[in-house]
Amino acid sequence: ARGLAEIDWAGLRQREPEAEAREYTPAQIEAWLEALPPLERFAVHLLLRYGFRFGELFFDLDAFDGSRLALPGSSRKNARPHIVPLLEEDARTLAALVGIARAAKQPHVWLRNGEALSYGKLHGKINRAAKRAGLTMGRVIHGARHHAGTRILRETGNLRIAQRLLGHATIQSTVRYAHASEGDLRAALDALSRHSPEAGEGNAGNALKE
């Protein structure tokens, strides 16, 4: 319209955040776990292994059937339960914790002296332990979910398996974990060079002899 300044809509459009690529080193994980008491250590172990959202740690006791967890869908569009099979050692520990919680008539398994820890208290204890362990990056607890997604995808190369583990409604949400580190790329190039005909023995070195 006449008399109105032209608006630069492209300039106002916020840049979408890049997908986070995070994987904790064995040393970081060891330091984090050692900074926690056994119960909270097990909570972090579950986050790192299964990629649970933090709130999913507070599952209803009936969601555990002895070998797996049936977690609520992450949204109205994804109302189907998110089924997570547990490794035997984790299932045994969780079964014991569920039994203790039922006996104490508490709503979830994270108890201290028979009383349920709140979401905020457990989150705070884990977060402070991470800082003591030297993990000072932002959203360190949620980073455990990214760690789990990255690890399962690296081990299997299968996006569908990573999607199932993390409970994503669509594969597009899982693709963010398909990043490759410089080490991954170097290892792939090394493997390729051992089997590719164009990389015959001595070709690189011979280029310097002319």
C-alpha positions in Angstrom: 0.0 0.0 0.0 1.1 3.6 -0.7 2.9 5.3 2.1 3.8 2.1 4.0 7.3 0.9 4.2 8.0 -2.4 2.5 8.6 -5.2 5.0 11.5 -7.6 4.5 9.7 -10.8 5.4 12.7 -12.9 4.5 14.9 -11.0 6.9 12.3 -11.4 9.7 12.0 -15.2 9.2 13.9 -16.9 12.0 16.5 -19.4 11.1 15.5 -22.9 12.1 17.8 -24.5 14.6 20.2 -27.1 13.3 19.7 -30.6 14.4 21.8 -31.3 17.5 24.5 -33.9 17.1 25.7 -35.1 20.5 27.4 -38.2 21.7 29.1 -38.4 25.1 32.5 -40.0 25.4 33.1 -43.0 27.6 35.2 -40.8 29.9 32.3 -38.3 30.2 29.8 -41.0 30.9 32.0 -42.6 33.5 32.5 -39.3 35.3 28.8 -38.5 35.2 27.8 -41.9 36.6 30.4 -41.8 39.3 29.1 -38.4 40.5 25.7 -40.0 41.4 24.3 -42.3 44.0 23.2 -45.8 42.7 19.5 -44.9 42.2 20.2 -41.7 40.2 23.0 -43.5 38.4 20.5 -46.1 37.1 18.2 -43.3 35.9 21.0 -41.8 33.8 22.0 -45.3 32.6 18.4 -45.7 31.2 18.5 -42.3 29.6 21.8 -43.1 27.8 20.9 -46.6 26.8 17.3 -46.2 25.7 17.0 -42.5 24.9 14.0 -41.9 27.1 12.6 -38.4 27.4 13.2 -37.4 31.0 9.5 -37.4 31.8 9.2 -41.0 30.6 11.3 -42.1 33.6 8.2 -41.4 35.7 6.2 -44.1 34.0 3.1 -45.7 35.5 4.1 -48.8 37.4 1.6 -50.8 35.3 3.5 -49.8 32.2 6.2 -52.4 33.1 5.4 -56.0 32.4 8.7 -57.6 33.5 10.6 -57.3 30.3 9.5 -54.1 28.5 7.9 -50.7 29.0 4.7 -49.6 27.3 5.0 -45.8 27.3 2.3 -43.4 26.2 2.5 -42.0 22.6 4.4 -38.8 22.4 1.4 -36.8 20.9 -2.2 -37.0 19.9 -1.2 -37.9 16.4 0.9 -40.7 17.8 -1.4 -42.2 20.4 -0.1 -45.8 20.1 2.0 -46.9 23.1 5.8 -46.7 22.6 7.0 -50.3 23.4 10.6 -50.4 24.6 12.1 -53.9 25.2 14.6 -53.9 28.0 17.8 -55.8 28.3 17.7 -58.5 30.9 19.9 -56.8 33.5 17.9 -53.6 33.3 14.6 -55.5 33.5 15.7 -57.2 36.7 16.7 -54.0 38.3 13.5 -52.3 37.2 11.4 -55.2 38.5 13.0 -54.8 41.9 12.4 -51.0 41.9 8.7 -51.5 40.8 8.2 -54.0 43.7 9.6 -51.5 46.2 7.4 -48.7 44.8 4.3 -50.9 45.0 5.1 -51.9 48.6 5.5 -48.2 49.5 2.4 -47.3 47.6 4.3 -44.7 45.6 3.4 -43.7 42.0 6.9 -44.3 40.4 10.2 -46.1 41.1 12.4 -43.1 42.1 12.2 -43.2 45.8 14.4 -41.8 48.5 13.8 -43.2 52.1 10.5 -44.5 50.9 9.3 -41.2 49.5 8.9 -40.4 45.8 11.4 -38.0 44.3 9.8 -35.2 42.3 10.5 -34.6 38.7 12.4 -31.4 39.6 14.4 -33.0 42.4 15.6 -35.9 40.3 16.3 -33.6 37.3 18.3 -31.2 39.5 20.4 -34.0 41.1 21.3 -35.5 37.8 22.0 -32.1 36.3 24.3 -31.0 39.1 26.2 -34.3 39.0 26.8 -33.6 35.3 28.3 -30.3 36.0 30.5 -31.8 38.7 31.7 -34.3 36.2 32.6 -31.5 33.8 29.7 -31.8 31.4 28.8 -28.1 31.2 27.1 -28.0 27.8 23.4 -27.0 27.7 20.5 -29.4 28.0 22.9 -32.1 29.2 20.1 -34.5 30.3 18.2 -34.2 27.0 21.6 -34.8 25.3 21.4 -38.3 26.6 18.5 -38.9 24.2 20.6 -37.7 21.3 23.5 -39.9 22.5 21.2 -43.0 22.5 19.9 -42.2 19.0 23.3 -41.6 17.6 24.7 -44.8 19.1 22.0 -47.1 18.0 22.1 -45.7 14.5 25.9 -46.0 14.3 25.7 -49.6 15.5 22.9 -50.7 13.2 22.9 -48.3 10.3 19.1 -48.7 10.5 16.9 -45.6 10.8 13.8 -47.7 11.5 15.4 -49.3 14.5 16.5 -45.9 15.8 12.9 -44.6 15.2 11.5 -47.5 17.2 13.9 -47.0 20.1 13.2 -43.2 20.4 9.4 -43.5 19.7 9.4 -41.0 16.9 6.1 -40.7 15.0 7.8 -40.1 11.7 11.2 -41.1 10.2 11.9 -37.4 9.5 12.5 -36.9 13.3 15.0 -39.7 13.3 17.1 -38.5 10.3 18.7 -35.8 12.5 20.8 -38.6 14.1 22.2 -39.7 10.7 25.1 -37.3 11.1 28.7 -38.5 10.6 31.6 -37.5 12.6 35.0 -36.8 11.1 36.1 -40.2 12.6 33.2 -42.0 10.9 34.1 -40.4 7.6 37.8 -41.3 7.9 37.0 -44.9 8.8 34.6 -45.2 5.8 37.3 -43.8 3.5 39.9 -46.2 4.9 37.5 -49.1 4.4 36.7 -47.9 0.8 40.3 -47.6 -0.1 41.0 -51.2 0.8 38.5 -52.4 -1.7 38.4 -49.9 -4.5 40.3 -50.6 -7.8 41.1 -47.0 -8.4 43.1 -46.9 -5.1 45.7 -49.4 -6.2 48.7 -49.9 -3.9 51.1 -47.0 -4.2 49.0 -44.7 -6.4 49.1 -41.9 -3.9 52.8 -42.2 -3.1 53.7 -42.6 -6.8 52.2 -39.2 -7.6 55.1 -37.6 -5.8 57.7 -39.4 -7.9 57.1 -37.7 -11.2 
